[in-house]
Amino acid sequence: MSVEPVTLQQLPTDLSENLLPRHVAVIMDGNNCWVKNHGTTSIEGHQKSVDVLRDLLYCCRDWGISALTVYALATENCDRFQIEVQFLRTLFERLLEQELEEMQQGNVKKNVKIRFVGNLEDLPNSLRHKIASSMENTQDNQGMQFTIATNYDGRHEIIQAYQAIAFKVQQGYLNPEQISEELLEQHLYTQGIPHPDLLIRTSGEMRLSNFLLWQMAYAEIYVTPTLWQDFDRAEFHKALFTYQQRERRFGKVIP
């Protein structure tokens, strides 16, 4: 595969603006390997991770991609890595206080609508307050949709949606024959956001890891051995270039 050098702001000319994914989802993976390779600490790895995330967000804005969703913290990770989880939560508090503050002001350059999805009730009160504030203060922004899945469980999201629908049936507000894909999607965390067109997973793992299971039905999947902390605009360019070479069928046979 041959791709041209990447500029910092403009969409590379070998990418078609008309074929860009509307929505990119990312599983950010590889922190432990990156820390071992660089002989550094997990905290430094997470700090680098946020720097990469920030640049990817503004790269999507610069190149005309309207939605970015990142898998920041899985429910399973909350059970396994309490020390790192607490640091991640603190780090997101810092991110919300510093970088995202400009987004909340409706800055034209950083006009981003923020949404957090997942079981937010288990997060610390201080972080929950900042999350709620950031979503409220950016709800009218008309630029990019930036979604952060934290303490997120894809299967649980679907179960919750069906439980809400079952309750409406039980109460007589809904008939079973009215249940449809569209109705289910109205009860998902991602209501109102287009399904991801492209899923990127770093560090080479070939798994969905319980991420957006319903929404990812027809997403193109791009897996790279590059660790998340090394995933720069050049790597993103490769992912988009590969995506644009694919023939999207959405389950249909194209003659």
C-alpha positions in Angstrom: 0.0 0.0 0.0 1.3 3.4 -0.9 0.1 6.5 0.8 1.3 10.1 0.5 2.9 12.1 3.2 0.4 13.6 5.7 0.0 17.3 6.3 -1.1 18.4 9.8 -4.3 20.1 8.8 -5.5 19.2 5.3 -7.1 16.0 4.1 -4.5 14.1 2.1 -5.2 14.3 -1.6 -5.2 10.5 -2.0 -8.3 10.3 0.2 -11.7 11.0 -1.2 -13.8 13.4 0.9 -16.9 11.7 -0.4 -15.8 8.3 0.8 -14.7 9.3 4.4 -16.4 7.4 7.2 -19.0 9.5 9.0 -18.2 7.8 12.3 -14.9 6.3 13.4 -14.8 4.1 16.5 -11.5 3.2 18.2 -10.4 0.6 20.7 -7.4 2.2 22.3 -5.1 -0.8 23.1 -1.4 -1.3 23.9 -0.6 0.7 27.0 1.2 -2.1 28.9 3.3 -3.1 25.9 4.2 0.6 25.2 5.2 1.0 28.9 7.4 -2.1 28.8 9.0 -1.1 25.4 9.9 2.4 26.7 10.9 1.4 30.2 8.5 3.9 31.7 5.6 4.0 34.1 1.9 3.2 33.5 1.1 6.8 34.4 3.3 8.1 31.7 1.7 5.7 29.3 -1.7 7.0 30.1 -0.6 10.6 29.8 0.7 9.8 26.3 -2.5 8.1 25.5 -4.5 11.2 26.2 -2.2 13.3 24.0 -2.8 10.8 21.1 -6.5 10.9 21.7 -6.6 14.7 21.7 -4.7 14.8 18.4 -7.0 12.1 16.8 -10.0 14.1 17.8 -8.8 17.3 16.1 -7.5 15.3 13.1 -11.1 14.0 12.6 -12.3 17.6 12.8 -9.6 18.8 10.4 -10.3 16.1 7.8 -14.1 16.3 7.9 -15.1 13.2 10.0 -18.2 14.1 12.0 -18.2 11.5 14.8 -15.5 9.8 16.9 -16.2 7.2 19.6 -13.4 5.8 21.8 -13.4 2.8 24.1 -11.7 4.3 27.1 -12.6 2.0 29.9 -14.4 -1.4 29.8 -16.4 -2.7 32.7 -14.1 -5.7 32.8 -11.1 -3.4 33.2 -12.8 -1.9 36.2 -12.8 -5.3 37.9 -9.2 -6.1 37.0 -7.1 -3.0 37.3 -8.3 -0.8 40.1 -5.1 1.3 40.4 -4.9 2.1 36.7 -8.7 2.7 36.6 -8.5 5.3 39.3 -5.7 7.0 37.5 -7.7 7.0 34.2 -10.6 8.5 36.0 -8.4 11.2 37.4 -6.8 11.8 34.0 -10.2 12.3 32.4 -11.1 14.8 35.1 -7.9 16.7 34.1 -8.9 16.4 30.4 -12.4 17.7 31.1 -11.1 20.6 33.2 -8.4 21.7 30.7 -8.8 20.7 27.0 -12.6 20.1 27.0 -13.2 23.5 28.7 -12.6 25.2 25.3 -15.1 22.9 23.7 -17.7 23.8 26.2 -17.4 27.4 25.3 -18.5 26.7 21.7 -15.1 27.7 20.3 -15.5 27.6 16.5 -12.2 25.8 16.1 -13.0 23.2 18.8 -16.8 23.1 18.3 -17.3 19.6 19.7 -20.3 18.0 21.3 -19.3 15.6 24.1 -21.1 12.5 25.2 -20.1 9.9 27.8 -21.8 6.4 27.6 -21.6 3.5 29.9 -22.5 2.8 33.5 -21.5 6.2 34.8 -23.2 5.6 38.2 -20.2 3.7 39.4 -17.7 6.6 38.7 -16.6 8.9 41.5 -19.0 11.8 42.2 -16.5 14.5 41.2 -16.0 12.9 37.8 -19.7 12.3 37.3 -20.3 16.0 38.0 -17.7 17.1 35.4 -19.0 14.6 32.9 -22.6 15.8 33.3 -21.4 19.4 33.1 -19.4 18.8 29.9 -22.3 17.1 28.2 -24.7 19.9 29.2 -22.4 22.7 28.2 -21.7 21.2 24.7 -25.2 19.9 23.9 -25.8 22.8 21.5 -22.5 22.5 19.7 -22.9 21.8 16.0 -19.5 20.4 15.2 -18.1 16.9 15.9 -19.7 14.3 18.1 -17.1 13.0 20.5 -18.3 10.0 22.5 -16.3 8.4 25.3 -17.3 4.9 26.3 -16.3 4.5 30.0 -17.2 1.7 32.4 -18.9 0.4 29.3 -20.4 -3.1 28.6 -21.9 -3.7 25.2 -24.0 -6.7 26.2 -25.3 -4.8 29.2 -26.3 -1.9 27.0 -28.5 -4.2 24.8 -30.0 -5.9 27.9 -30.9 -2.5 29.4 -32.5 -1.5 26.1 -34.7 -4.7 26.0 -35.6 -4.3 29.7 -36.9 -0.8 29.0 -38.9 -2.0 26.0 -40.3 -5.0 28.0 -41.4 -2.6 30.7 -43.4 -0.5 28.2 -45.0 -3.7 26.9 -45.8 -4.7 30.4 -47.4 -1.4 31.1 -49.5 -1.5 28.0 -47.7 1.4 26.2 -46.3 -0.9 23.5 -47.4 -4.0 21.6 -44.8 -6.7 21.0 -45.2 -6.5 17.2 -44.1 -2.8 17.4 -40.6 -3.8 18.6 -38.2 -3.1 15.8 -34.5 -2.3 15.2 -35.4 1.3 15.1 -37.2 1.1 18.5 -34.3 -0.8 20.1 -31.8 1.8 18.9 -33.9 4.5 20.5 -33.1 2.9 23.9 -29.3 2.5 23.3 -26.7 4.8 24.8 -25.8 5.9 21.2 -29.3 7.1 20.3 -29.0 9.8 17.6 -25.5 8.9 16.6 -24.9 7.2 13.2 -23.5 3.6 13.5 -19.7 3.5 13.1 -18.5 3.0 9.6 -14.9 2.2 10.6 -13.6 0.4 13.7 -9.9 0.8 14.4 -8.1 -1.4 17.0 -4.5 -0.8 17.9 -1.9 -3.3 19.2 -3.0 -6.1 16.9 -5.7 -7.8 18.9 -8.5 -9.3 16.7 -11.4 -8.8 19.1 -14.4 -6.5 19.5 -14.0 -6.8 23.3 -17.7 -6.2 24.0 -17.6 -2.8 22.3 -20.8 -1.4 20.5 -21.9 -4.9 19.6 -25.2 -3.8 18.1 -23.9 -0.7 16.4 -20.8 -2.5 14.9 -22.9 -4.9 12.7 -21.6 -3.5 9.4 -18.6 -1.6 10.4 -15.3 -2.1 8.5 -12.7 -3.3 10.9 -9.1 -2.1 10.7 -6.5 -3.8 13.0 -3.0 -2.4 13.3 0.0 -3.7 15.3 0.8 -0.1 16.1 0.4 0.5 19.8 -2.1 3.2 20.8 0.5 5.6 22.1 2.2 5.5 18.6 -1.0 6.0 16.6 -0.4 9.3 15.0 -2.0 11.1 12.0 0.1 9.0 9.6 -1.3 5.8 11.0 -4.8 7.2 10.9 -4.2 8.1 7.2 -3.3 4.4 6.6 -6.5 3.3 8.2 -8.7 5.7 6.2 -6.8 4.8 3.0 -7.5 1.1 3.6 -11.1 1.8 4.4 -11.6 3.6 1.1 -10.3 0.7 -0.9 -13.0 -1.6 0.5 -16.4 -2.4 -1.1 -19.1 -1.9 1.5 -22.0 -4.3 1.0 -24.0 -4.1 4.3 -24.8 -7.8 4.0 -26.0 -7.5 0.4 -24.7 -9.3 -2.7 -23.5 -6.7 -5.2 -23.4 -8.0 -8.8 
